[in-house]
């Protein structure tokens, strides 16, 4: 059930590799039942923190308060300090240095809460979330993928990763009208076909929303669940609390 919260948190930089720090926004919930680690798309940033919340338009960032209202800690994974201005590219998100950064952030979170950790990615962030679920499945409770990168010609695309090594409950959420050329809905079943060892897996389609605008691969289009953010977060939170299969 949703709870009343002050939707505020703070940004910190965590040492993750020698000479490298990674930005993390942390908003703890009182008596949290889960922790969600959000991996934004694009270059991986979450913008400046304004009035207690990051200012990025990214779907997961702008909707993150919804998870907090569901009684879940929210950690938003940001950029590593050694990245160029454009941030994470798709191939960067499956590298050993990126996994080192994720490992350090997960350890930092565990030191602050013993709530089960769920990894949630959107767009390019699904590459990071999937790779992390493969590498750290003994440390996470489950995986949620939204607006997944499914074009296998893109380095790190979700269907191109070794999905048979994902052994945690996995939810895939996609808008039926996602028009991003590397996220076409017709390719989403490739993810489900690869999740042969996930104990529970389900694909949830989202429809409707506001009139999209701008680049079809950006946050204010169907790719970013424009106009249906709250209901999409609600369905994810409900599934996290009680995973069900197809």
Secondary structure, 3 states (H helix, E strand, C coil): CCCCCCCCCEEEEEEEECCEEEEEEEECCCCCCEEEEEECCCCCCCCCEECCEECCCCHHHHHHHHHHHCCEEEEEEEEECCCCCCCCCCHHHHCHHHHHHHHHHHHHHHCCCCCEEEEEEECCHHHHHHHHHHHCCCCCCEEEEECCCCCCCCCCCHHHCCHHHCCCEEEEEEECCCCCCCCCHHHCHHHHHHCCCCCCEEEEEECCCCCCCCCCCCCCCHHHCCCCHHHHHHHHHHHHHCCCCC
